[in-house]
Amino acid sequence: MVEFEPRELTDSVDNSRGGKEGWRSRLKGIVSAVVFLGVAYLALGWMAHIAVGMISPQTESKWFRWTDEIFDDGPPPPKRMQGLFDRLLQDSELADFDYRLVMLESDDMNAFAVPGGLIGFTTSLAEEVHSEIGLAFVLGHELGHVQHRHGLDRLGRSLLTALSLSWTGIDNSFLLKGSVNLAELSFSRQQELEADAFGLELVRREFGTTEGALEFFTVVQAMEELGPGTPSRLSNFLSTHPLTPDRIRALEAQTSTGPSR
């Protein structure tokens, strides 16, 4: 009888089942899922944007007129702010929304835009920005959000995403929700830069100058440079906006190149 001697396994033999090869498969699956989610999210955004384009400004204003009730108890805007706002509304390139200005009592230095044309600002912001052009730019920035339908766009995308999650039955997926949240943050910051450019151009058209338009950002930057312990009055602003130096550089570049027609 011939004695059998087992040979040693060589490097070419696949002895990694459940080991490295298993992790590779898992990694490929995760990457594929992330890519799929990214493509699906972009598709939903495109669908929402198309749908928003089919809604007239007048219809959007009617849909969101109820938001006025939220600010019924707030103080009236100062005559100075209302005057600047009314002057900006004279611009012929603004879409036909039902624009109105409201003021909110808050220590948080911020301004906001609601779909349909409602523009708001906080008492803290009004106290920190002193020049007319600086205030006009803040208002013009928020008008830019309304003009570009940013609020309705994001709302439509969120609704379509929620419906899609519900249909797939994986609306509790941490990975999926995390990916959507990150995409929303990035999308918001892109919108902010677009609103910046619109607001600066609007101020240039209506006031003939952009001198002092960046006052709000210089105030914000000074607070940011305080380092750790940045005042909480900026917390909401900093959480959804691009870095202030980046915005300043983009606006300074726009100022140096003149009107963008």
Backbone as JSON, one array per atom type, in Angstrom:
{
  "sequence": "MVEFEPRELTDSVDNSRGGKEGWRSRLKGIVSAVVFLGVAYLALGWMAHIAVGMISPQTESKWFRWTDEIFDDGPPPPKRMQGLFDRLLQDSELADFDYRLVMLESDDMNAFAVPGGLIGFTTSLAEEVHSEIGLAFVLGHELGHVQHRHGLDRLGRSLLTALSLSWTGIDNSFLLKGSVNLAELSFSRQQELEADAFGLELVRREFGTTEGALEFFTVVQAMEELGPGTPSRLSNFLSTHPLTPDRIRALEAQTSTGPSR",
  "N": [[0.85, -1.2, 0.0], [0.54, 2.18, -0.88], [1.79, 4.88, 0.89], [0.0, 7.71, 1.86], [0.76, 11.11, 1.69], [-0.27, 14.15, 2.77], [-0.21, 17.21, 0.98], [1.2, 20.46, 1.62], [-0.78, 23.41, 1.84], [-0.77, 25.77, -0.8], [0.01, 29.23, -1.61], [-1.77, 29.91, -3.54], [-4.13, 28.71, -3.08], [-7.49, 29.14, -2.16], [-8.18, 29.9, 0.9], [-9.69, 31.55, 2.41], [-12.35, 31.76, 2.98], [-15.14, 33.28, 4.39], [-13.44, 34.99, 5.6], [-11.19, 37.32, 4.57], [-12.25, 37.53, 1.98], [-14.97, 37.54, 2.49], [-15.32, 40.01, 3.8], [-14.6, 41.68, 1.72], [-16.73, 41.3, -0.02], [-18.81, 42.31, 1.52], [-18.0, 44.96, 1.7], [-18.15, 45.73, -0.99], [-20.89, 45.49, -1.3], [-21.8, 47.52, 0.41], [-20.69, 49.81, -0.81], [-21.99, 49.68, -3.28], [-24.62, 50.07, -2.41], [-24.49, 52.68, -1.41], [-23.82, 54.11, -3.73], [-26.11, 53.58, -5.25], [-28.06, 54.82, -3.65], [-27.21, 57.45, -3.83], [-27.58, 58.02, -6.57], [-30.33, 57.57, -6.75], [-31.26, 59.56, -5.03], [-30.47, 61.91, -6.34], [-32.04, 61.64, -8.59], [-34.59, 61.86, -7.48], [-34.43, 64.49, -6.63], [-34.26, 65.8, -9.09], [-36.77, 65.17, -10.16], [-38.4, 66.48, -8.29], [-37.63, 69.12, -8.76], [-38.51, 69.53, -11.37], [-41.25, 69.28, -10.95], [-41.73, 71.46, -9.28], [-41.25, 73.55, -11.01], [-43.55, 73.6, -12.46], [-45.4, 74.78, -10.93], [-47.02, 77.79, -10.3], [-45.78, 81.03, -9.17], [-47.83, 82.49, -7.89], [-49.61, 80.48, -7.07], [-47.98, 79.05, -5.31], [-47.63, 81.02, -3.34], [-50.24, 81.2, -2.34], [-50.56, 78.65, -1.22], [-48.83, 78.76, 0.97], [-49.66, 80.82, 2.54], [-50.68, 80.59, 5.08], [-48.54, 80.59, 6.8], [-48.15, 83.1, 7.79], [-49.54, 83.33, 10.13], [-47.94, 82.28, 12.1], [-46.23, 84.28, 12.85], [-47.7, 86.28, 13.92], [-47.63, 87.42, 16.47], [-45.26, 88.7, 16.61], [-42.97, 91.56, 16.68], [-43.51, 94.54, 14.68], [-41.73, 95.07, 11.61], [-38.92, 97.32, 11.65], [-39.19, 100.67, 10.38], [-37.07, 101.36, 8.77], [-36.03, 98.89, 7.85], [-38.28, 97.89, 6.52], [-38.55, 99.8, 4.54], [-36.19, 99.4, 3.01], [-36.71, 96.82, 2.12], [-39.05, 97.2, 0.59], [-37.98, 98.74, -1.42], [-36.24, 96.96, -2.7], [-38.11, 95.23, -3.74], [-39.03, 96.54, -5.94], [-37.61, 95.77, -8.08], [-37.59, 94.64, -11.37], [-37.05, 92.06, -12.14], [-37.81, 90.23, -10.28], [-39.77, 87.42, -9.41], [-43.36, 86.9, -9.43], [-44.29, 86.7, -6.56], [-46.07, 86.69, -3.4], [-44.77, 88.79, -1.6], [-43.71, 89.45, 1.74], [-42.66, 90.97, 4.82], [-41.39, 89.99, 7.95], [-40.71, 90.1, 11.5], [-38.77, 88.56, 14.03], [-38.54, 87.93, 17.44], [-35.56, 87.19, 18.81], [-32.46, 85.94, 20.1], [-30.76, 84.74, 18.43], [-28.77, 85.34, 15.69], [-29.97, 85.76, 12.68], [-31.58, 85.2, 9.46], [-34.4, 84.4, 7.36], [-36.25, 82.56, 4.84], [-39.44, 81.74, 3.61], [-41.28, 79.42, 1.65], [-43.29, 80.85, -0.89], [-42.99, 83.55, -0.37], [-42.6, 84.85, 2.1], [-40.45, 86.68, 4.12], [-38.19, 86.74, 6.74], [-36.51, 88.1, 9.66], [-34.3, 88.25, 12.48], [-34.44, 90.02, 15.64], [-31.93, 90.28, 16.75], [-30.18, 90.17, 14.54], [-30.88, 92.55, 13.26], [-29.87, 94.35, 15.06], [-27.13, 94.0, 14.91], [-26.21, 94.48, 12.31], [-25.59, 97.39, 10.64], [-25.37, 99.16, 8.4], [-27.16, 100.41, 5.53], [-26.8, 99.16, 3.04], [-25.68, 96.76, 3.85], [-27.81, 95.59, 5.3], [-29.67, 95.51, 3.23], [-28.5, 93.66, 1.55], [-28.71, 91.28, 3.06], [-31.5, 90.96, 3.07], [-31.88, 90.76, 0.32], [-30.54, 88.4, -0.2], [-32.24, 86.53, 1.04], [-34.51, 86.92, -0.51], [-33.51, 85.82, -2.79], [-33.58, 83.1, -2.22], [-36.33, 82.64, -2.34], [-36.86, 83.43, -4.97], [-35.47, 81.5, -6.45], [-36.83, 79.26, -5.77], [-35.99, 77.63, -3.68], [-36.89, 76.73, -1.14], [-39.32, 75.38, -1.69], [-38.35, 73.49, -3.45], [-36.68, 71.9, -1.79], [-38.56, 70.99, -0.01], [-40.23, 69.47, -1.7], [-38.39, 67.53, -2.55], [-37.85, 66.27, -0.12], [-40.37, 65.21, 0.53], [-40.78, 63.39, -1.6], [-38.64, 61.69, -1.12], [-39.34, 60.65, 1.39], [-41.68, 59.28, 0.71], [-40.63, 57.38, -1.05], [-38.95, 55.92, 0.65], [-40.86, 54.83, 2.31], [-42.29, 53.17, 0.54], [-40.34, 51.3, -0.15], [-39.99, 50.0, 2.19], [-37.86, 50.27, 3.92], [-37.59, 52.38, 5.62], [-36.53, 52.74, 8.1], [-33.87, 52.46, 7.97], [-30.68, 53.12, 9.04], [-28.39, 53.77, 7.57], [-29.46, 54.7, 5.14], [-31.02, 56.91, 5.95], [-29.0, 58.47, 7.04], [-27.43, 59.04, 4.78], [-29.23, 60.58, 3.27], [-29.58, 62.78, 4.98], [-27.0, 63.9, 4.97], [-26.8, 64.59, 2.27], [-28.83, 66.5, 2.1], [-27.76, 68.54, 3.69], [-25.52, 69.32, 2.21], [-26.8, 70.14, -0.13], [-28.25, 72.32, 0.81], [-26.23, 74.12, 1.45], [-25.18, 74.67, -1.04], [-27.31, 76.02, -2.13], [-27.26, 78.3, -0.55], [-25.0, 79.69, -1.46], [-25.86, 80.29, -4.02], [-28.01, 81.97, -3.46], [-26.62, 84.04, -2.25], [-25.19, 85.13, -4.44], [-27.33, 86.01, -6.0], [-28.55, 87.9, -4.27], [-26.52, 89.85, -4.0], [-26.31, 90.83, -6.62], [-28.87, 91.84, -6.94], [-28.9, 93.95, -5.08], [-26.94, 95.54, -6.25], [-28.25, 96.3, -8.6], [-30.48, 97.77, -7.66], [-29.49, 99.67, -5.85], [-27.21, 100.65, -6.9], [-24.65, 100.19, -5.98], [-22.38, 98.03, -4.21], [-21.01, 98.44, -1.98], [-20.22, 97.79, 1.29], [-21.89, 95.65, 1.47], [-21.1, 93.23, 2.53], [-21.15, 93.38, 5.26], [-22.61, 91.89, 7.17], [-21.35, 89.38, 7.03], [-18.76, 90.0, 7.91], [-19.27, 90.55, 10.56], [-20.18, 88.03, 11.43], [-17.89, 86.51, 10.91], [-16.07, 87.66, 12.69], [-17.17, 86.8, 15.1], [-16.93, 84.05, 14.8], [-14.18, 83.76, 14.92], [-13.67, 83.84, 17.56], [-13.31, 81.35, 18.4], [-13.43, 78.22, 20.22], [-16.51, 77.9, 21.9], [-18.05, 79.59, 20.46], [-20.51, 82.09, 20.13], [-23.83, 81.1, 21.0], [-25.8, 82.31, 19.6], [-25.18, 82.14, 16.99], [-25.43, 79.54, 16.3], [-27.5, 78.16, 14.83], [-27.23, 79.38, 12.36], [-24.58, 78.7, 11.56], [-24.75, 75.96, 11.3], [-25.98, 75.21, 8.91], [-24.9, 76.66, 6.85], [-22.43, 77.59, 4.38], [-18.84, 77.82, 4.98], [-17.89, 80.92, 6.35], [-15.56, 82.45, 5.36], [-15.31, 81.31, 2.8], [-17.68, 82.12, 1.55], [-17.36, 84.87, 1.59], [-15.11, 85.16, -0.08], [-16.2, 84.26, -2.53], [-18.17, 86.21, -3.0], [-16.65, 88.54, -3.09], [-15.2, 88.04, -5.37], [-17.25, 88.09, -7.24], [-18.02, 90.75, -7.0], [-15.76, 92.03, -7.99], [-15.77, 91.33, -10.65], [-17.95, 92.56, -11.7], [-21.37, 93.22, -12.87], [-23.38, 90.3, -13.38], [-24.78, 89.34, -16.02]],
  "CA": [[0.0, 0.0, 0.0], [1.31, 3.43, -0.96], [1.45, 5.78, 2.0], [-0.43, 9.05, 1.37], [1.27, 12.25, 2.45], [-0.96, 15.37, 2.32], [0.66, 18.34, 0.64], [0.9, 21.73, 2.27], [-1.54, 24.36, 1.02], [0.04, 26.84, -1.38], [-0.58, 30.57, -1.53], [-2.81, 30.09, -4.55], [-5.37, 28.08, -2.65], [-8.39, 30.08, -1.49], [-8.55, 29.43, 2.23], [-10.14, 32.75, 3.13], [-13.81, 31.81, 3.02], [-15.61, 33.83, 5.65], [-12.44, 35.92, 6.09], [-11.0, 38.54, 3.79], [-13.16, 37.57, 0.85], [-16.27, 37.92, 3.03], [-15.31, 41.45, 4.03], [-14.62, 42.35, 0.42], [-18.11, 41.24, -0.53], [-19.6, 43.25, 2.3], [-17.61, 46.32, 1.31], [-18.73, 45.98, -2.3], [-22.32, 45.7, -1.1], [-22.01, 48.86, 1.0], [-20.39, 50.8, -1.84], [-23.09, 49.63, -4.25], [-25.8, 50.67, -1.8], [-24.28, 54.13, -1.33], [-23.94, 54.63, -5.1], [-27.53, 53.51, -5.62], [-28.77, 55.86, -2.9], [-26.85, 58.74, -4.39], [-28.26, 58.17, -7.86], [-31.77, 57.69, -6.49], [-31.53, 60.86, -4.41], [-30.36, 62.91, -7.4], [-33.22, 61.48, -9.45], [-35.72, 62.44, -6.76], [-34.26, 65.94, -6.67], [-34.61, 66.24, -10.45], [-38.23, 65.08, -10.28], [-38.99, 67.56, -7.48], [-37.36, 70.4, -9.43], [-39.42, 69.61, -12.52], [-42.61, 69.51, -10.43], [-41.79, 72.84, -8.76], [-41.31, 74.45, -12.15], [-44.91, 73.6, -13.0], [-46.25, 75.51, -9.97], [-46.83, 79.23, -10.47], [-45.5, 81.76, -7.94], [-49.08, 82.86, -7.23], [-50.12, 79.28, -6.4], [-47.1, 78.79, -4.15], [-47.95, 82.01, -2.31], [-51.52, 80.82, -1.72], [-50.35, 77.45, -0.42], [-48.07, 79.02, 2.19], [-50.14, 82.04, 3.2], [-50.95, 80.26, 6.49], [-47.35, 80.8, 7.63], [-48.22, 84.42, 8.42], [-50.1, 83.18, 11.48], [-46.87, 81.94, 13.03], [-45.52, 85.48, 13.27], [-48.68, 87.31, 14.28], [-47.3, 88.04, 17.75], [-43.95, 89.34, 16.53], [-42.98, 93.01, 16.52], [-43.49, 94.96, 13.27], [-40.38, 95.41, 11.14], [-38.6, 98.75, 11.72], [-39.46, 101.37, 9.12], [-35.86, 101.31, 7.95], [-35.97, 97.59, 7.18], [-39.4, 97.8, 5.59], [-38.24, 100.67, 3.4], [-35.21, 98.71, 2.18], [-37.4, 95.69, 1.53], [-39.94, 97.71, -0.46], [-37.16, 99.21, -2.55], [-35.77, 95.77, -3.42], [-39.24, 94.63, -4.46], [-39.27, 97.28, -7.18], [-36.83, 95.17, -9.15], [-38.47, 94.04, -12.37], [-36.68, 90.67, -12.4], [-38.36, 89.37, -9.25], [-40.98, 86.69, -9.78], [-44.58, 87.48, -8.86], [-44.71, 86.09, -5.31], [-46.7, 87.59, -2.44], [-43.69, 89.07, -0.66], [-43.98, 90.21, 2.95], [-41.53, 91.0, 5.74], [-41.76, 89.82, 9.35], [-39.6, 90.18, 12.44], [-38.87, 87.54, 15.06], [-37.76, 88.2, 18.65], [-34.63, 86.09, 19.04], [-31.05, 86.26, 20.3], [-30.04, 84.09, 17.35], [-28.6, 86.29, 14.6], [-30.27, 85.0, 11.47], [-32.7, 85.61, 8.61], [-34.95, 83.19, 6.77], [-37.24, 82.71, 3.78], [-40.45, 80.68, 3.59], [-41.89, 79.33, 0.32], [-44.44, 81.72, -1.09], [-42.6, 84.96, -0.36], [-42.41, 85.44, 3.42], [-39.06, 86.89, 4.5], [-38.1, 87.1, 8.14], [-35.2, 88.34, 10.25], [-34.37, 88.32, 13.93], [-34.08, 91.31, 16.25], [-30.49, 90.28, 16.96], [-29.53, 90.53, 13.29], [-31.13, 93.98, 13.02], [-29.02, 95.12, 15.97], [-25.71, 93.81, 14.6], [-25.89, 95.01, 10.97], [-25.99, 98.8, 10.75], [-25.44, 99.89, 7.14], [-28.32, 100.11, 4.68], [-26.43, 98.19, 2.01], [-25.51, 95.49, 4.53], [-29.15, 95.06, 5.56], [-30.31, 95.22, 1.94], [-27.95, 92.4, 1.02], [-29.33, 90.17, 3.79], [-32.86, 90.81, 2.54], [-31.75, 90.29, -1.06], [-30.16, 86.99, -0.12], [-33.45, 85.74, 1.33], [-35.34, 86.99, -1.72], [-32.92, 84.88, -3.73], [-34.1, 81.77, -1.92], [-37.7, 82.58, -2.86], [-36.78, 83.54, -6.43], [-34.99, 80.22, -7.01], [-37.73, 78.21, -5.27], [-35.2, 76.72, -2.88], [-37.69, 76.13, -0.09], [-40.26, 74.42, -2.27], [-37.53, 72.43, -4.0], [-36.26, 71.02, -0.72], [-39.76, 70.35, 0.52], [-40.63, 68.45, -2.66], [-37.42, 66.44, -2.5], [-38.05, 65.56, 1.15], [-41.61, 64.44, 0.44], [-40.55, 62.27, -2.5], [-37.75, 60.76, -0.44], [-40.11, 59.97, 2.43], [-42.57, 58.33, 0.05], [-39.83, 56.29, -1.59], [-38.54, 55.1, 1.79], [-42.03, 54.09, 2.77], [-42.61, 52.14, -0.44], [-39.33, 50.25, -0.14], [-40.07, 49.31, 3.46], [-36.61, 50.39, 4.67], [-37.53, 53.75, 6.12], [-35.81, 52.78, 9.36], [-32.47, 52.19, 7.71], [-29.79, 54.18, 9.52], [-27.52, 54.16, 6.46], [-30.22, 55.47, 4.17], [-31.36, 58.21, 6.52], [-27.76, 59.23, 7.17], [-27.05, 59.51, 3.45], [-30.16, 61.65, 2.9], [-29.28, 63.95, 5.8], [-25.77, 64.5, 4.46], [-27.11, 65.19, 0.97], [-29.62, 67.71, 2.35], [-26.88, 69.58, 4.2], [-24.74, 69.8, 1.08], [-27.7, 70.85, -1.04], [-28.58, 73.58, 1.44], [-25.08, 75.01, 1.35], [-25.1, 75.1, -2.43], [-28.36, 77.02, -2.3], [-26.84, 79.54, 0.11], [-24.09, 80.4, -2.37], [-26.67, 80.8, -5.13], [-28.76, 83.11, -2.93], [-25.64, 85.12, -2.06], [-24.93, 85.76, -5.74], [-28.55, 86.72, -6.41], [-28.74, 89.07, -3.41], [-25.53, 90.89, -4.32], [-26.68, 91.43, -7.9], [-30.09, 92.6, -6.71], [-28.49, 95.19, -4.41], [-26.24, 96.34, -7.24], [-29.22, 96.88, -9.53], [-31.41, 98.71, -7.03], [-28.82, 100.72, -5.09], [-26.1, 101.18, -7.7], [-23.38, 99.91, -5.33], [-22.35, 96.89, -3.29], [-20.12, 98.84, -0.9], [-20.8, 97.51, 2.6], [-22.83, 94.54, 1.4], [-20.6, 92.09, 3.26], [-21.06, 93.69, 6.69], [-23.12, 90.77, 7.97], [-20.35, 88.33, 7.08], [-17.65, 90.43, 8.74], [-19.72, 90.37, 11.94], [-20.19, 86.6, 11.68], [-16.5, 86.05, 10.94], [-15.47, 88.11, 13.95], [-17.67, 85.92, 16.16], [-16.34, 82.73, 14.58], [-12.78, 83.79, 15.31], [-13.56, 83.69, 19.0], [-12.9, 79.97, 18.61], [-14.35, 77.42, 21.03], [-17.46, 78.72, 22.65], [-18.7, 80.55, 19.57], [-21.82, 82.42, 20.68], [-24.93, 80.25, 20.57], [-26.66, 83.07, 18.7], [-24.8, 81.79, 15.61], [-25.45, 78.08, 16.15], [-28.38, 77.77, 13.73], [-26.66, 79.89, 11.11], [-23.38, 77.98, 11.19], [-25.03, 74.54, 11.07], [-26.48, 74.94, 7.56], [-24.34, 77.59, 5.88], [-21.03, 77.38, 4.03], [-17.9, 78.57, 5.81], [-17.97, 82.35, 6.05], [-14.5, 82.91, 4.44], [-15.62, 80.85, 1.43], [-18.74, 82.97, 1.02], [-16.78, 86.2, 1.36], [-14.28, 85.09, -1.29], [-17.06, 84.15, -3.71], [-18.84, 87.49, -3.21], [-15.63, 89.51, -3.5], [-14.9, 87.73, -6.77], [-18.39, 88.57, -8.01], [-17.96, 92.21, -6.99], [-14.65, 92.49, -8.83], [-16.05, 91.06, -12.06], [-19.06, 93.38, -12.14], [-22.69, 92.58, -13.02], [-23.42, 89.0, -14.09], [-26.01, 89.33, -16.83]],
  "C": [[0.88, 1.24, 0.0], [0.86, 4.37, 0.15], [1.13, 7.18, 1.46], [0.09, 10.14, 2.3], [0.58, 13.52, 1.94], [0.03, 16.5, 2.06], [0.23, 19.59, 1.41], [0.13, 22.64, 1.3], [-0.61, 25.44, 0.48], [-0.69, 28.16, -1.27], [-1.73, 30.74, -2.48], [-4.14, 29.5, -4.14], [-6.2, 29.08, -1.87], [-8.83, 29.49, -0.16], [-9.1, 30.56, 3.08], [-11.65, 32.85, 3.2], [-14.27, 32.28, 4.4], [-14.62, 34.81, 6.25], [-12.37, 37.15, 5.24], [-12.0, 38.65, 2.65], [-14.56, 37.98, 1.3], [-16.36, 39.42, 3.26], [-15.31, 42.23, 2.72], [-16.03, 42.39, -0.15], [-18.99, 42.24, 0.21], [-19.3, 44.69, 1.89], [-18.2, 46.68, -0.04], [-20.23, 46.26, -2.18], [-22.62, 47.08, -0.55], [-21.78, 49.95, -0.04], [-21.51, 50.85, -2.87], [-24.34, 50.31, -3.71], [-25.68, 52.19, -1.76], [-24.42, 54.76, -2.71], [-25.39, 54.66, -5.54], [-28.31, 54.62, -4.94], [-28.47, 57.24, -3.47], [-27.56, 59.02, -5.7], [-29.76, 58.37, -7.66], [-32.11, 59.05, -5.92], [-31.46, 61.97, -5.44], [-31.59, 62.84, -8.31], [-34.45, 62.09, -8.78], [-35.64, 63.96, -6.78], [-34.64, 66.51, -8.03], [-36.12, 66.22, -10.63], [-38.91, 66.21, -9.5], [-38.81, 68.9, -8.16], [-38.28, 70.59, -10.62], [-40.84, 69.94, -12.05], [-42.76, 70.94, -9.94], [-41.92, 73.83, -9.91], [-42.7, 74.55, -12.76], [-45.9, 74.34, -12.09], [-45.98, 77.01, -10.11], [-46.5, 79.89, -9.15], [-46.77, 82.13, -7.17], [-49.67, 81.67, -6.46], [-49.29, 78.95, -5.17], [-47.4, 79.75, -3.01], [-49.25, 81.66, -1.59], [-51.34, 79.62, -0.79], [-49.72, 77.77, 0.94], [-48.49, 80.31, 2.9], [-50.37, 81.81, 4.69], [-49.75, 80.52, 7.38], [-47.35, 82.17, 8.3], [-48.7, 84.31, 9.87], [-49.02, 82.89, 12.52], [-46.22, 83.18, 13.61], [-46.46, 86.62, 13.66], [-48.29, 88.08, 15.53], [-45.96, 88.77, 17.73], [-44.05, 90.85, 16.37], [-42.98, 93.39, 15.04], [-42.06, 95.29, 12.86], [-40.12, 96.91, 11.29], [-38.84, 99.41, 10.35], [-38.25, 101.33, 8.19], [-35.78, 100.01, 7.17], [-37.09, 97.45, 6.16], [-39.16, 98.64, 4.35], [-37.24, 100.03, 2.45], [-35.86, 97.54, 1.43], [-38.28, 96.14, 0.36], [-39.15, 98.18, -1.68], [-36.66, 98.02, -3.37], [-36.89, 95.15, -4.25], [-39.59, 95.38, -5.74], [-38.53, 96.68, -8.36], [-37.73, 94.38, -10.1], [-38.19, 92.56, -12.61], [-37.2, 89.71, -11.33], [-39.63, 88.69, -9.75], [-42.17, 87.22, -8.98], [-45.08, 86.69, -7.65], [-45.39, 87.15, -4.44], [-45.69, 87.87, -1.33], [-44.19, 89.84, 0.56], [-42.83, 90.0, 3.92], [-42.03, 90.87, 7.17], [-40.51, 89.85, 10.21], [-39.84, 89.19, 13.57], [-37.97, 87.92, 16.24], [-36.86, 87.01, 18.94], [-33.22, 86.62, 19.25], [-30.19, 85.64, 19.21], [-29.97, 85.03, 16.16], [-28.8, 85.57, 13.27], [-31.41, 85.66, 10.69], [-33.18, 84.37, 7.9], [-35.96, 83.54, 5.69], [-38.15, 81.5, 3.8], [-41.02, 80.62, 2.18], [-43.13, 80.2, 0.24], [-44.14, 83.2, -0.97], [-42.4, 85.59, 1.01], [-40.92, 85.48, 3.75], [-39.03, 87.35, 5.95], [-36.66, 87.36, 8.58], [-35.38, 88.47, 11.75], [-33.97, 89.71, 14.44], [-32.57, 91.4, 16.46], [-29.74, 90.68, 15.7], [-29.68, 92.02, 13.01], [-30.24, 94.84, 13.89], [-27.55, 95.08, 15.57], [-25.3, 94.4, 13.25], [-26.45, 96.43, 10.89], [-26.17, 99.51, 9.41], [-26.65, 99.48, 6.32], [-27.99, 99.05, 3.64], [-26.23, 96.81, 2.63], [-26.84, 94.82, 4.82], [-29.85, 94.68, 4.26], [-29.79, 93.91, 1.36], [-28.56, 91.19, 1.74], [-30.74, 89.9, 3.26], [-32.82, 90.27, 1.1], [-31.37, 88.83, -1.13], [-31.4, 86.12, 0.11], [-34.43, 85.78, 0.16], [-34.82, 86.04, -2.79], [-33.4, 83.46, -3.49], [-35.51, 81.6, -2.49], [-37.68, 82.56, -4.39], [-36.41, 82.2, -7.07], [-35.79, 79.02, -6.51], [-37.0, 77.19, -4.4], [-36.03, 75.99, -1.82], [-38.63, 75.06, -0.62], [-39.51, 73.23, -2.87], [-37.16, 71.41, -2.93], [-37.45, 70.28, -0.12], [-40.22, 69.21, -0.39], [-39.68, 67.26, -2.64], [-37.61, 65.6, -1.23], [-39.29, 64.68, 1.11], [-41.44, 63.21, -0.45], [-39.65, 61.21, -1.86], [-38.5, 59.96, 0.61], [-41.04, 58.92, 1.82], [-41.8, 57.12, -0.48], [-39.37, 55.35, -0.48], [-39.69, 54.23, 2.28], [-42.36, 52.93, 1.84], [-41.61, 50.98, -0.39], [-39.36, 49.45, 1.15], [-38.8, 49.37, 4.27], [-36.46, 51.79, 5.22], [-36.83, 53.85, 7.46], [-34.33, 52.5, 9.2], [-31.6, 53.36, 8.13], [-28.9, 54.7, 8.38], [-28.24, 55.05, 5.49], [-30.54, 56.85, 4.7], [-30.12, 59.08, 6.67], [-27.32, 59.82, 5.85], [-27.93, 60.68, 3.02], [-29.86, 62.92, 3.69], [-28.03, 64.66, 5.31], [-26.02, 65.21, 3.13], [-27.89, 66.48, 1.15], [-28.74, 68.85, 2.83], [-26.06, 70.18, 3.07], [-25.6, 70.62, 0.13], [-28.03, 72.22, -0.49], [-27.44, 74.57, 1.28], [-24.88, 75.51, -0.07], [-26.14, 76.19, -2.7], [-27.95, 78.36, -1.68], [-25.92, 80.35, -0.8], [-24.86, 81.01, -3.54], [-27.47, 82.02, -4.68], [-27.85, 84.3, -2.67], [-25.43, 85.89, -3.37], [-26.13, 86.57, -6.2], [-28.72, 88.0, -5.59], [-27.78, 90.2, -3.73], [-25.89, 91.6, -5.62], [-27.93, 92.28, -7.77], [-29.77, 93.95, -6.05], [-27.79, 96.1, -5.4], [-27.22, 97.05, -8.18], [-30.04, 97.99, -8.89], [-30.73, 99.87, -6.31], [-27.61, 101.3, -5.82], [-24.74, 100.94, -7.09], [-23.52, 98.65, -4.48], [-21.42, 97.19, -2.11], [-20.82, 98.62, 0.45], [-21.73, 96.32, 2.63], [-22.4, 93.35, 2.27], [-20.51, 92.33, 4.77], [-21.52, 92.52, 7.56], [-22.06, 89.69, 8.12], [-19.14, 88.72, 7.93], [-18.01, 90.29, 10.22], [-19.68, 88.89, 12.32], [-18.76, 86.07, 11.81], [-15.81, 86.45, 12.22], [-15.92, 87.22, 15.11], [-17.08, 84.52, 16.03], [-14.91, 82.67, 15.09], [-12.58, 83.76, 16.81], [-13.18, 82.27, 19.38], [-13.92, 79.19, 19.4], [-15.27, 78.3, 21.87], [-18.06, 79.8, 21.8], [-20.11, 80.81, 20.06], [-22.94, 81.57, 20.12], [-25.86, 80.99, 19.6], [-26.32, 82.81, 17.24], [-24.99, 80.3, 15.33], [-26.31, 77.63, 14.98], [-27.8, 78.2, 12.38], [-25.49, 79.03, 10.64], [-23.66, 76.52, 10.82], [-25.44, 74.25, 9.64], [-25.89, 75.85, 6.49], [-22.89, 77.25, 5.57], [-20.13, 78.18, 4.95], [-17.87, 80.02, 5.37], [-16.84, 82.83, 5.13], [-14.76, 82.5, 2.99], [-16.67, 81.75, 0.79], [-18.2, 84.37, 0.71], [-15.94, 86.2, 0.1], [-15.13, 85.05, -2.54], [-17.72, 85.49, -4.02], [-17.84, 88.57, -3.64], [-15.25, 89.3, -4.96], [-16.02, 88.25, -7.67], [-18.38, 90.1, -8.09], [-16.9, 92.73, -7.94], [-14.92, 92.29, -10.31], [-17.22, 91.86, -12.6], [-20.33, 92.59, -12.31], [-22.6, 91.29, -13.81], [-24.75, 88.91, -14.83], [-26.0, 88.13, -17.76]]
}
